[in-house]
């Protein structure tokens, strides 16, 4: 099992998919990395040589902000928005949708899973 940036990537999946298990690397980024290194993206992770794994590890550590660093960076950006008191920051503080989504019907996670219609959300009573 290959370990990159503190993440064990799965052996049985294609390498292009396995790299997306690293926070901060998506589908297009993983394709770009493999293309630059000249590694076939259809090869399984378990079939990658140690030399290729080391090359992938080096490129990710040098060129990309991933995992803990990226999570910290995102958290600090959100904290900055909250501190300056802008609209997006206020929405983050209230734990509400930030990017203009409607909240009357689709925001179940924010409003709690309360259902207003009769019978929905109720636990069935068992008769003994």
N, CA, C and O atoms as CSV, one atom per row, in Angstrom:
chain,resi,resn,atom,element,x,y,z
A,1,UNK,N,N,0.841,-1.186,0.000
A,1,UNK,CA,C,0.000,0.000,0.000
A,1,UNK,C,C,0.885,1.249,0.000
A,1,UNK,O,O,1.787,1.389,0.826
A,2,UNK,N,N,0.610,2.138,-0.933
A,2,UNK,CA,C,1.387,3.366,-1.065
A,2,UNK,C,C,0.830,4.426,-0.113
A,2,UNK,O,O,-0.384,4.591,0.010
A,3,UNK,N,N,1.732,5.135,0.551
A,3,UNK,CA,C,1.332,6.202,1.471
A,3,UNK,C,C,1.877,7.526,0.947
A,3,UNK,O,O,3.088,7.703,0.813
A,4,UNK,N,N,0.968,8.449,0.652
A,4,UNK,CA,C,1.349,9.764,0.144
A,4,UNK,C,C,0.676,10.828,1.007
A,4,UNK,O,O,-0.539,10.793,1.200
A,5,UNK,N,N,1.445,11.755,1.516
A,5,UNK,CA,C,0.950,12.857,2.354
A,5,UNK,C,C,0.120,12.366,3.535
A,5,UNK,O,O,-0.858,13.006,3.923
A,6,UNK,N,N,0.511,11.240,4.098
A,6,UNK,CA,C,-0.174,10.713,5.265
A,6,UNK,C,C,-1.445,9.948,4.953
A,6,UNK,O,O,-2.205,9.626,5.866
A,7,UNK,N,N,-1.695,9.648,3.682
A,7,UNK,CA,C,-2.907,8.940,3.282
A,7,UNK,C,C,-2.519,7.628,2.605
A,7,UNK,O,O,-1.699,7.611,1.687
A,8,UNK,N,N,-3.113,6.539,3.062
A,8,UNK,CA,C,-2.923,5.255,2.390
A,8,UNK,C,C,-3.875,5.194,1.212
A,8,UNK,O,O,-5.092,5.246,1.389
A,9,UNK,N,N,-3.326,5.083,0.010
A,9,UNK,CA,C,-4.211,5.004,-1.148
A,9,UNK,C,C,-4.487,3.539,-1.475
A,9,UNK,O,O,-3.594,2.701,-1.357
A,10,UNK,N,N,-5.727,3.222,-1.888
A,10,UNK,CA,C,-6.127,1.827,-2.089
A,10,UNK,C,C,-5.352,1.133,-3.206
A,10,UNK,O,O,-4.997,1.750,-4.210
A,11,UNK,N,N,-5.094,-0.166,-3.013
A,11,UNK,CA,C,-4.310,-0.952,-3.968
A,11,UNK,C,C,-5.105,-1.416,-5.181
A,11,UNK,O,O,-4.565,-1.482,-6.286
A,12,UNK,N,N,-6.359,-1.733,-4.991
A,12,UNK,CA,C,-7.132,-2.389,-6.045
A,12,UNK,C,C,-7.703,-1.436,-7.082
A,12,UNK,O,O,-8.226,-1.892,-8.099
A,13,UNK,N,N,-7.622,-0.143,-6.865
A,13,UNK,CA,C,-8.197,0.817,-7.806
A,13,UNK,C,C,-7.138,1.310,-8.786
A,13,UNK,O,O,-5.938,1.165,-8.550
A,14,UNK,N,N,-7.606,1.902,-9.904
A,14,UNK,CA,C,-6.685,2.508,-10.857
A,14,UNK,C,C,-5.988,3.679,-10.174
A,14,UNK,O,O,-6.563,4.325,-9.297
A,15,UNK,N,N,-4.762,3.949,-10.573
A,15,UNK,CA,C,-3.949,4.972,-9.914
A,15,UNK,C,C,-4.588,6.353,-10.040
A,15,UNK,O,O,-4.481,7.171,-9.126
A,16,UNK,N,N,-5.253,6.616,-11.172
A,16,UNK,CA,C,-5.879,7.923,-11.370
A,16,UNK,C,C,-7.011,8.142,-10.357
A,16,UNK,O,O,-7.253,9.273,-9.935
A,17,UNK,N,N,-7.688,7.088,-9.976
A,17,UNK,CA,C,-8.754,7.175,-8.974
A,17,UNK,C,C,-8.157,7.187,-7.565
A,17,UNK,O,O,-8.632,7.916,-6.695
A,18,UNK,N,N,-7.130,6.391,-7.345
A,18,UNK,CA,C,-6.506,6.290,-6.023
A,18,UNK,C,C,-5.944,7.623,-5.550
A,18,UNK,O,O,-6.018,7.943,-4.364
A,19,UNK,N,N,-5.389,8.392,-6.458
A,19,UNK,CA,C,-4.799,9.681,-6.067
A,19,UNK,C,C,-5.850,10.665,-5.572
A,19,UNK,O,O,-5.526,11.590,-4.827
A,20,UNK,N,N,-7.113,10.479,-5.975
A,20,UNK,CA,C,-8.159,11.401,-5.540
A,20,UNK,C,C,-8.540,11.186,-4.078
A,20,UNK,O,O,-9.317,11.970,-3.533
A,21,UNK,N,N,-8.015,10.143,-3.426
A,21,UNK,CA,C,-8.256,9.934,-2.002
A,21,UNK,C,C,-7.475,10.940,-1.153
A,21,UNK,O,O,-7.723,11.074,0.045
A,22,UNK,N,N,-6.538,11.642,-1.779
A,22,UNK,CA,C,-5.765,12.668,-1.089
A,22,UNK,C,C,-6.554,13.969,-1.152
A,22,UNK,O,O,-6.946,14.403,-2.236
A,23,UNK,N,N,-6.790,14.596,0.000
A,23,UNK,CA,C,-7.547,15.845,0.064
A,23,UNK,C,C,-6.795,16.925,-0.704
A,23,UNK,O,O,-5.640,17.221,-0.398
A,24,UNK,N,N,-7.446,17.506,-1.694
A,24,UNK,CA,C,-6.821,18.554,-2.484
A,24,UNK,C,C,-6.431,18.102,-3.871
A,24,UNK,O,O,-6.027,18.922,-4.696
A,25,UNK,N,N,-6.544,16.802,-4.148
A,25,UNK,CA,C,-6.251,16.291,-5.482
A,25,UNK,C,C,-7.521,15.678,-6.034
A,25,UNK,O,O,-8.048,14.704,-5.497
A,26,UNK,N,N,-7.997,16.263,-7.109
A,26,UNK,CA,C,-9.205,15.776,-7.759
A,26,UNK,C,C,-8.856,14.984,-9.003
A,26,UNK,O,O,-7.704,14.606,-9.220
A,27,UNK,N,N,-9.868,14.741,-9.810
A,27,UNK,CA,C,-9.709,13.921,-11.000
A,27,UNK,C,C,-8.763,14.562,-12.013
A,27,UNK,O,O,-7.852,13.903,-12.513
A,28,UNK,N,N,-8.973,15.844,-12.319
A,28,UNK,CA,C,-8.146,16.497,-13.336
A,28,UNK,C,C,-6.705,16.653,-12.863
A,28,UNK,O,O,-5.772,16.519,-13.655
A,29,UNK,N,N,-6.521,16.936,-11.575
A,29,UNK,CA,C,-5.166,17.090,-11.047
A,29,UNK,C,C,-4.415,15.766,-11.090
A,29,UNK,O,O,-3.235,15.733,-11.440
A,30,UNK,N,N,-5.090,14.672,-10.737
A,30,UNK,CA,C,-4.421,13.374,-10.753
A,30,UNK,C,C,-4.042,12.980,-12.178
A,30,UNK,O,O,-2.980,12.398,-12.397
A,31,UNK,N,N,-4.907,13.294,-13.151
A,31,UNK,CA,C,-4.580,13.005,-14.556
A,31,UNK,C,C,-3.374,13.815,-15.004
A,31,UNK,O,O,-2.509,13.314,-15.722
A,32,UNK,N,N,-3.322,15.077,-14.572
A,32,UNK,CA,C,-2.213,15.952,-14.945
A,32,UNK,C,C,-0.891,15.441,-14.361
A,32,UNK,O,O,0.135,15.451,-15.042
A,33,UNK,N,N,-0.917,14.998,-13.107
A,33,UNK,CA,C,0.289,14.476,-12.448
A,33,UNK,C,C,0.813,13.261,-13.195
A,33,UNK,O,O,2.005,13.172,-13.491
A,34,UNK,N,N,-0.086,12.321,-13.501
A,34,UNK,CA,C,0.328,11.088,-14.175
A,34,UNK,C,C,0.809,11.365,-15.595
A,34,UNK,O,O,1.736,10.715,-16.076
A,35,UNK,N,N,0.181,12.329,-16.265
A,35,UNK,CA,C,0.593,12.677,-17.617
A,35,UNK,C,C,1.999,13.277,-17.618
A,35,UNK,O,O,2.812,12.965,-18.489
A,36,UNK,N,N,2.284,14.144,-16.635
A,36,UNK,CA,C,3.613,14.751,-16.540
A,36,UNK,C,C,4.698,13.714,-16.271
A,36,UNK,O,O,5.821,13.839,-16.759
A,37,UNK,N,N,4.354,12.686,-15.488
A,37,UNK,CA,C,5.339,11.654,-15.152
A,37,UNK,C,C,5.409,10.549,-16.200
A,37,UNK,O,O,6.325,9.727,-16.173
A,38,UNK,N,N,4.451,10.523,-17.120
A,38,UNK,CA,C,4.439,9.492,-18.145
A,38,UNK,C,C,3.998,8.132,-17.627
A,38,UNK,O,O,4.456,7.098,-18.112
A,39,UNK,N,N,3.109,8.136,-16.642
A,39,UNK,CA,C,2.596,6.891,-16.072
A,39,UNK,C,C,1.195,6.658,-16.625
A,39,UNK,O,O,0.386,7.585,-16.679
A,40,UNK,N,N,0.906,5.428,-17.035
A,40,UNK,CA,C,-0.412,5.086,-17.564
A,40,UNK,C,C,-1.439,5.175,-16.447
A,40,UNK,O,O,-1.237,4.632,-15.361
A,41,UNK,N,N,-2.548,5.867,-16.723
A,41,UNK,CA,C,-3.545,6.065,-15.665
A,41,UNK,C,C,-4.442,4.849,-15.451
A,41,UNK,O,O,-5.198,4.816,-14.481
A,42,UNK,N,N,-4.379,3.864,-16.322
A,42,UNK,CA,C,-5.211,2.669,-16.175
A,42,UNK,C,C,-4.551,1.582,-15.339
A,42,UNK,O,O,-5.182,0.572,-15.025
A,43,UNK,N,N,-3.301,1.776,-14.979
A,43,UNK,CA,C,-2.579,0.765,-14.188
A,43,UNK,C,C,-3.098,0.782,-12.748
A,43,UNK,O,O,-3.442,1.835,-12.212
A,44,UNK,N,N,-3.147,-0.397,-12.137
A,44,UNK,CA,C,-3.607,-0.497,-10.750
A,44,UNK,C,C,-2.504,-0.003,-9.810
A,44,UNK,O,O,-1.318,-0.072,-10.132
A,45,UNK,N,N,-2.916,0.493,-8.654
A,45,UNK,CA,C,-1.960,1.045,-7.694
A,45,UNK,C,C,-0.961,-0.009,-7.229
A,45,UNK,O,O,0.212,0.299,-7.022
A,46,UNK,N,N,-1.419,-1.251,-7.064
A,46,UNK,CA,C,-0.519,-2.301,-6.578
A,46,UNK,C,C,0.566,-2.653,-7.594
A,46,UNK,O,O,1.600,-3.210,-7.225
A,47,UNK,N,N,0.340,-2.331,-8.875
A,47,UNK,CA,C,1.304,-2.654,-9.928
A,47,UNK,C,C,2.324,-1.550,-10.170
A,47,UNK,O,O,3.202,-1.701,-11.019
A,48,UNK,N,N,2.225,-0.450,-9.444
A,48,UNK,CA,C,3.165,0.669,-9.610
A,48,UNK,C,C,4.502,0.300,-8.965
A,48,UNK,O,O,4.534,-0.268,-7.873
A,49,UNK,N,N,5.581,0.618,-9.634
A,49,UNK,CA,C,6.902,0.335,-9.068
A,49,UNK,C,C,7.209,1.329,-7.948
A,49,UNK,O,O,6.600,2.396,-7.868
A,50,UNK,N,N,8.152,0.970,-7.093
A,50,UNK,CA,C,8.535,1.848,-5.987
A,50,UNK,C,C,9.115,3.167,-6.500
A,50,UNK,O,O,8.926,4.222,-5.896
A,51,UNK,N,N,9.816,3.083,-7.612
A,51,UNK,CA,C,10.421,4.276,-8.198
A,51,UNK,C,C,9.338,5.263,-8.656
A,51,UNK,O,O,9.438,6.464,-8.404
A,52,UNK,N,N,8.300,4.744,-9.333
A,52,UNK,CA,C,7.204,5.605,-9.779
A,52,UNK,C,C,6.433,6.178,-8.600
A,52,UNK,O,O,6.029,7.341,-8.619
A,53,UNK,N,N,6.231,5.359,-7.578
A,53,UNK,CA,C,5.524,5.834,-6.378
A,53,UNK,C,C,6.297,6.980,-5.733
A,53,UNK,O,O,5.705,7.962,-5.285
A,54,UNK,N,N,7.602,6.852,-5.690
A,54,UNK,CA,C,8.441,7.906,-5.111
A,54,UNK,C,C,8.348,9.189,-5.943
A,54,UNK,O,O,8.302,10.288,-5.390
A,55,UNK,N,N,8.320,9.045,-7.278
A,55,UNK,CA,C,8.207,10.215,-8.162
A,55,UNK,C,C,6.872,10.932,-7.957
A,55,UNK,O,O,6.818,12.162,-7.926
A,56,UNK,N,N,5.796,10.152,-7.817
A,56,UNK,CA,C,4.472,10.734,-7.570
A,56,UNK,C,C,4.483,11.481,-6.240
A,56,UNK,O,O,3.998,12.608,-6.144
A,57,UNK,N,N,5.045,10.838,-5.216
A,57,UNK,CA,C,5.109,11.432,-3.881
A,57,UNK,C,C,5.864,12.758,-3.916
A,57,UNK,O,O,5.426,13.738,-3.313
A,58,UNK,N,N,6.999,12.794,-4.620
A,58,UNK,CA,C,7.814,14.008,-4.692
A,58,UNK,C,C,7.082,15.142,-5.392
A,58,UNK,O,O,7.111,16.284,-4.933
A,59,UNK,N,N,6.421,14.824,-6.510
A,59,UNK,CA,C,5.730,15.877,-7.262
A,59,UNK,C,C,4.587,16.464,-6.451
A,59,UNK,O,O,4.363,17.674,-6.486
A,60,UNK,N,N,3.857,15.620,-5.718
A,60,UNK,CA,C,2.735,16.108,-4.910
A,60,UNK,C,C,3.241,16.982,-3.768
A,60,UNK,O,O,2.643,18.014,-3.465
A,61,UNK,N,N,4.334,16.578,-3.137
A,61,UNK,CA,C,4.867,17.360,-2.019
A,61,UNK,C,C,5.443,18.693,-2.467
A,61,UNK,O,O,5.362,19.681,-1.737
A,62,UNK,N,N,6.032,18.730,-3.674
A,62,UNK,CA,C,6.650,19.969,-4.140
A,62,UNK,C,C,5.643,20.950,-4.734
A,62,UNK,O,O,5.699,22.143,-4.435
A,63,UNK,N,N,4.721,20.465,-5.575
A,63,UNK,CA,C,3.883,21.363,-6.360
A,63,UNK,C,C,2.513,21.662,-5.769
A,63,UNK,O,O,1.939,22.710,-6.066
A,64,UNK,N,N,1.977,20.779,-4.947
A,64,UNK,CA,C,0.588,20.919,-4.539
A,64,UNK,C,C,0.435,21.099,-3.036
A,64,UNK,O,O,1.191,20.531,-2.247
A,65,UNK,N,N,-0.564,21.906,-2.651
A,65,UNK,CA,C,-0.921,22.060,-1.247
A,65,UNK,C,C,-2.026,21.041,-0.984
A,65,UNK,O,O,-3.112,21.135,-1.556
A,66,UNK,N,N,-1.746,20.063,-0.111
A,66,UNK,CA,C,-2.711,18.993,0.125
A,66,UNK,C,C,-2.863,18.711,1.614
A,66,UNK,O,O,-2.093,19.197,2.442
A,67,UNK,N,N,-3.880,17.910,1.929
A,67,UNK,CA,C,-4.167,17.404,3.279
A,67,UNK,C,C,-4.146,18.485,4.354
A,67,UNK,O,O,-4.886,19.463,4.242
A,68,UNK,N,N,-3.331,18.344,5.382
A,68,UNK,CA,C,-3.360,19.219,6.560
A,68,UNK,C,C,-3.134,20.682,6.236
A,68,UNK,O,O,-3.818,21.554,6.772
A,69,UNK,N,N,-2.181,20.953,5.366
A,69,UNK,CA,C,-1.893,22.336,4.970
A,69,UNK,C,C,-3.109,22.986,4.331
A,69,UNK,O,O,-3.467,24.117,4.660
A,70,UNK,N,N,-3.743,22.257,3.413
A,70,UNK,CA,C,-4.893,22.793,2.689
A,70,UNK,C,C,-6.088,22.972,3.615
A,70,UNK,O,O,-6.791,23.979,3.534
A,71,UNK,N,N,-6.322,22.003,4.494
A,71,UNK,CA,C,-7.429,22.114,5.451
A,71,UNK,C,C,-7.230,23.350,6.341
A,71,UNK,O,O,-8.174,24.090,6.617
A,72,UNK,N,N,-5.986,23.556,6.782
A,72,UNK,CA,C,-5.672,24.720,7.618
A,72,UNK,C,C,-5.903,26.020,6.847
A,72,UNK,O,O,-6.451,26.983,7.383
A,73,UNK,N,N,-5.479,26.032,5.590
A,73,UNK,CA,C,-5.628,27.221,4.753
A,73,UNK,C,C,-7.109,27.575,4.568
A,73,UNK,O,O,-7.490,28.742,4.668
A,74,UNK,N,N,-7.941,26.560,4.298
A,74,UNK,CA,C,-9.373,26.786,4.106
A,74,UNK,C,C,-10.010,27.292,5.403
A,74,UNK,O,O,-10.831,28.210,5.384
A,75,UNK,N,N,-9.623,26.683,6.527
A,75,UNK,CA,C,-10.168,27.090,7.821
A,75,UNK,C,C,-9.817,28.548,8.126
A,75,UNK,O,O,-10.650,29.297,8.636
A,76,UNK,N,N,-8.582,28.945,7.811
A,76,UNK,CA,C,-8.156,30.319,8.057
A,76,UNK,C,C,-8.895,31.312,7.153
A,76,UNK,O,O,-9.200,32.425,7.581
A,77,UNK,N,N,-9.182,30.920,5.912
A,77,UNK,CA,C,-9.943,31.779,4.999
A,77,UNK,C,C,-11.355,32.011,5.531
A,77,UNK,O,O,-11.865,33.131,5.496
A,78,UNK,N,N,-11.987,30.936,6.028
A,78,UNK,CA,C,-13.332,31.059,6.582
A,78,UNK,C,C,-13.306,31.924,7.836
A,78,UNK,O,O,-14.201,32.744,8.038
A,79,UNK,N,N,-12.295,31.752,8.675
A,79,UNK,CA,C,-12.166,32.563,9.893
A,79,UNK,C,C,-11.978,34.031,9.536
A,79,UNK,O,O,-12.531,34.905,10.204
A,80,UNK,N,N,-11.206,34.312,8.493
A,80,UNK,CA,C,-10.998,35.701,8.044
A,80,UNK,C,C,-12.326,36.326,7.609
A,80,UNK,O,O,-12.615,37.474,7.948
A,81,UNK,N,N,-13.129,35.571,6.861
A,81,UNK,CA,C,-14.426,36.085,6.421
A,81,UNK,C,C,-15.339,36.370,7.616
A,81,UNK,O,O,-16.057,37.369,7.631
A,82,UNK,N,N,-15.304,35.487,8.612
A,82,UNK,CA,C,-16.125,35.687,9.807
A,82,UNK,C,C,-15.655,36.916,10.590
A,82,UNK,O,O,-16.473,37.682,11.100
A,83,UNK,N,N,-14.340,37.099,10.683
A,83,UNK,CA,C,-13.780,38.210,11.455
A,83,UNK,C,C,-14.109,39.573,10.848
A,83,UNK,O,O,-14.397,40.524,11.575
A,84,UNK,N,N,-14.067,39.669,9.523
A,84,UNK,CA,C,-14.352,40.967,8.907
A,84,UNK,C,C,-15.849,41.237,8.834
A,84,UNK,O,O,-16.266,42.359,8.547
A,85,UNK,N,N,-16.660,40.212,9.092
A,85,UNK,CA,C,-18.105,40.403,9.181
A,85,UNK,C,C,-18.804,40.561,7.849
A,85,UNK,O,O,-19.867,41.178,7.786
A,86,UNK,N,N,-18.241,40.023,6.789
A,86,UNK,CA,C,-18.897,40.108,5.491
A,86,UNK,C,C,-20.062,39.112,5.437
A,86,UNK,O,O,-20.213,38.270,6.322
A,87,UNK,N,N,-20.872,39.220,4.396
A,87,UNK,CA,C,-22.069,38.389,4.277
A,87,UNK,C,C,-21.723,36.901,4.313
A,87,UNK,O,O,-22.354,36.123,5.029
A,88,UNK,N,N,-20.722,36.520,3.537
A,88,UNK,CA,C,-20.321,35.108,3.520
A,88,UNK,C,C,-19.857,34.641,4.886
A,88,UNK,O,O,-20.132,33.510,5.288
A,89,UNK,N,N,-19.153,35.507,5.601
A,89,UNK,CA,C,-18.695,35.163,6.935
A,89,UNK,C,C,-19.847,34.963,7.904
A,89,UNK,O,O,-19.825,34.056,8.736
A,90,UNK,N,N,-20.862,35.827,7.785
A,90,UNK,CA,C,-22.036,35.692,8.650
A,90,UNK,C,C,-22.774,34.397,8.357
A,90,UNK,O,O,-23.252,33.728,9.273
A,91,UNK,N,N,-22.869,34.042,7.082
A,91,UNK,CA,C,-23.532,32.790,6.711
A,91,UNK,C,C,-22.759,31.587,7.265
A,91,UNK,O,O,-23.361,30.619,7.730
A,92,UNK,N,N,-21.437,31.652,7.213
A,92,UNK,CA,C,-20.624,30.579,7.782
A,92,UNK,C,C,-20.866,30.458,9.283
A,92,UNK,O,O,-21.005,29.352,9.806
A,93,UNK,N,N,-20.915,31.603,9.979
A,93,UNK,CA,C,-21.136,31.593,11.424
A,93,UNK,C,C,-22.454,30.941,11.785
A,93,UNK,O,O,-22.536,30.180,12.749
A,94,UNK,N,N,-23.491,31.242,11.005
A,94,UNK,CA,C,-24.814,30.692,11.275
A,94,UNK,C,C,-24.974,29.260,10.757
A,94,UNK,O,O,-26.019,28.634,10.939
A,95,UNK,N,N,-23.924,28.758,10.113
A,95,UNK,CA,C,-23.939,27.425,9.511
A,95,UNK,C,C,-25.071,27.285,8.492
A,95,UNK,O,O,-25.802,26.295,8.473
A,96,UNK,N,N,-25.187,28.305,7.652
A,96,UNK,CA,C,-26.198,28.309,6.600
A,96,UNK,C,C,-25.515,28.277,5.247
A,96,UNK,O,O,-24.318,28.546,5.155
A,97,UNK,N,N,-26.257,27.953,4.192
A,97,UNK,CA,C,-25.647,27.922,2.858
A,97,UNK,C,C,-25.052,29.278,2.495
A,97,UNK,O,O,-25.660,30.320,2.743
A,98,UNK,N,N,-23.865,29.255,1.909
A,98,UNK,CA,C,-23.114,30.478,1.662
A,98,UNK,C,C,-23.272,30.959,0.229
A,98,UNK,O,O,-23.182,32.159,-0.030
A,99,UNK,N,N,-23.503,30.061,-0.688
A,99,UNK,CA,C,-23.421,30.417,-2.103
A,99,UNK,C,C,-24.773,30.632,-2.774
A,99,UNK,O,O,-24.940,30.300,-3.948
A,100,UNK,N,N,-25.728,31.177,-2.049
A,100,UNK,CA,C,-26.974,31.604,-2.673
A,100,UNK,C,C,-28.026,30.527,-2.834
A,100,UNK,O,O,-29.012,30.748,-3.537
A,101,UNK,N,N,-27.859,29.363,-2.209
A,101,UNK,CA,C,-28.868,28.330,-2.335
A,101,UNK,C,C,-30.120,28.738,-1.572
A,101,UNK,O,O,-30.053,29.527,-0.630
A,102,UNK,N,N,-31.252,28.202,-1.980
A,102,UNK,CA,C,-32.489,28.520,-1.273
A,102,UNK,C,C,-32.534,27.757,0.043
A,102,UNK,O,O,-32.001,26.652,0.148
A,103,UNK,N,N,-33.165,28.346,1.034
A,103,UNK,CA,C,-33.206,27.698,2.336
A,103,UNK,C,C,-34.621,27.340,2.767
A,103,UNK,O,O,-34.813,26.687,3.793
A,104,UNK,N,N,-35.610,27.765,1.991
A,104,UNK,CA,C,-36.982,27.474,2.408
A,104,UNK,C,C,-37.253,25.970,2.384
A,104,UNK,O,O,-37.880,25.433,3.297
A,105,UNK,N,N,-36.780,25.295,1.337
A,105,UNK,CA,C,-37.080,23.863,1.240
A,105,UNK,C,C,-35.859,22.959,1.299
A,105,UNK,O,O,-35.952,21.852,1.829
A,106,UNK,N,N,-34.729,23.388,0.779
A,106,UNK,CA,C,-33.639,22.434,0.576
A,106,UNK,C,C,-32.572,22.418,1.650
A,106,UNK,O,O,-31.576,21.709,1.504
A,107,UNK,N,N,-32.738,23.157,2.703
A,107,UNK,CA,C,-31.668,23.287,3.675
A,107,UNK,C,C,-31.937,22.453,4.924
A,107,UNK,O,O,-31.941,22.985,6.034
A,108,UNK,N,N,-32.160,21.169,4.755
A,108,UNK,CA,C,-32.519,20.289,5.867
A,108,UNK,C,C,-31.426,20.221,6.929
A,108,UNK,O,O,-31.736,20.197,8.121
A,109,UNK,N,N,-30.181,20.189,6.534
A,109,UNK,CA,C,-29.116,20.035,7.515
A,109,UNK,C,C,-29.000,21.254,8.414
A,109,UNK,O,O,-28.609,21.134,9.575
A,110,UNK,N,N,-29.335,22.415,7.892
A,110,UNK,CA,C,-29.245,23.637,8.674
A,110,UNK,C,C,-30.418,23.748,9.632
A,110,UNK,O,O,-30.242,24.061,10.809
A,111,UNK,N,N,-31.630,23.488,9.118
A,111,UNK,CA,C,-32.824,23.688,9.920
A,111,UNK,C,C,-33.141,22.482,10.789
A,111,UNK,O,O,-34.120,22.492,11.535
A,112,UNK,N,N,-32.338,21.467,10.697
A,112,UNK,CA,C,-32.658,20.237,11.399
A,112,UNK,C,C,-33.585,19.438,10.507
A,112,UNK,O,O,-34.175,19.999,9.584
A,113,UNK,N,N,-33.726,18.180,10.746
A,113,UNK,CA,C,-34.534,17.362,9.861
A,113,UNK,C,C,-35.983,17.387,10.301
A,113,UNK,O,O,-36.603,16.341,10.493
A,114,UNK,N,N,-36.519,18.586,10.459
A,114,UNK,CA,C,-37.920,18.671,10.873
A,114,UNK,C,C,-38.812,18.571,9.645
A,114,UNK,O,O,-38.563,19.210,8.623
A,115,UNK,N,N,-39.824,17.780,9.761
A,115,UNK,CA,C,-40.773,17.624,8.668
A,115,UNK,C,C,-42.128,18.074,9.195
A,115,UNK,O,O,-42.533,17.708,10.299
A,116,UNK,N,N,-42.813,18.863,8.400
A,116,UNK,CA,C,-44.023,19.489,8.876
A,116,UNK,C,C,-45.269,18.716,8.464
A,116,UNK,O,O,-46.299,18.819,9.131
A,117,UNK,N,N,-45.201,17.948,7.385
A,117,UNK,CA,C,-46.384,17.234,6.917
A,117,UNK,C,C,-46.747,16.105,7.860
A,117,UNK,O,O,-45.894,15.587,8.581
A,118,UNK,N,N,-47.998,15.730,7.853
A,118,UNK,CA,C,-48.499,14.739,8.788
A,118,UNK,C,C,-47.895,13.372,8.515
A,118,UNK,O,O,-47.880,12.906,7.375
A,119,UNK,N,N,-47.410,12.750,9.542
A,119,UNK,CA,C,-46.920,11.377,9.437
A,119,UNK,C,C,-45.465,11.238,9.060
A,119,UNK,O,O,-44.866,10.192,9.311
A,120,UNK,N,N,-44.878,12.255,8.467
A,120,UNK,CA,C,-43.478,12.112,8.070
A,120,UNK,C,C,-42.583,12.471,9.240
A,120,UNK,O,O,-42.848,13.437,9.957
A,121,UNK,N,N,-41.555,11.721,9.430
A,121,UNK,CA,C,-40.610,11.976,10.503
A,121,UNK,C,C,-41.015,11.399,11.830
A,121,UNK,O,O,-40.250,11.468,12.791
A,122,UNK,N,N,-42.215,10.823,11.911
A,122,UNK,CA,C,-42.668,10.235,13.164
A,122,UNK,C,C,-42.231,8.795,13.256
A,122,UNK,O,O,-42.157,8.088,12.251
A,123,UNK,N,N,-41.943,8.371,14.458
A,123,UNK,CA,C,-41.577,6.987,14.683
A,123,UNK,C,C,-42.856,6.174,14.868
A,123,UNK,O,O,-43.742,6.565,15.628
A,124,UNK,N,N,-42.946,5.060,14.180
A,124,UNK,CA,C,-44.139,4.224,14.275
A,124,UNK,C,C,-44.232,3.624,15.673
A,124,UNK,O,O,-43.237,3.161,16.231
A,125,UNK,N,N,-45.432,3.638,16.226
A,125,UNK,CA,C,-45.656,3.090,17.571
A,125,UNK,C,C,-45.917,1.593,17.443
A,125,UNK,O,O,-46.778,1.169,16.673
A,126,UNK,N,N,-45.175,0.805,18.196
A,126,UNK,CA,C,-45.386,-0.642,18.151
A,126,UNK,C,C,-46.375,-1.031,19.237
A,126,UNK,O,O,-46.273,-0.588,20.381
A,127,UNK,N,N,-47.327,-1.859,18.862
A,127,UNK,CA,C,-48.351,-2.301,19.822
A,127,UNK,C,C,-47.914,-3.613,20.444
A,127,UNK,O,O,-47.522,-4.543,19.739
A,128,UNK,N,N,-47.981,-3.685,21.751
A,128,UNK,CA,C,-47.589,-4.914,22.423
A,128,UNK,C,C,-48.750,-5.541,23.133
A,128,UNK,O,O,-48.598,-6.591,23.757
